[in-house]
């Protein structure tokens, strides 16, 4: 299956990162290790209001680590951006 999401769909907010980490009960250090980034990068992303200003590579690594742990990111679609557990396959 080909994913045809726009580049903008890959953007997530600091609040979504905080919420996703809380959902799976990971510390900032655990997320940093899973994503291959520094703890300071996680902290910087989480304190930002709105969309993060992380590099595309760091944002992709964080998002991928959280998705691999079972988190699904919900886009801003009138109801507000958020996170939830993915449905089991």
Secondary structure by P-SEA (a helix, b strand, c coil): cccccccccccccaaaaaaaaaaacccaaaaaaaacccaaaaaaaaaccccccccaaaaaaaaaaaaaabbbbbccccccccccccccc
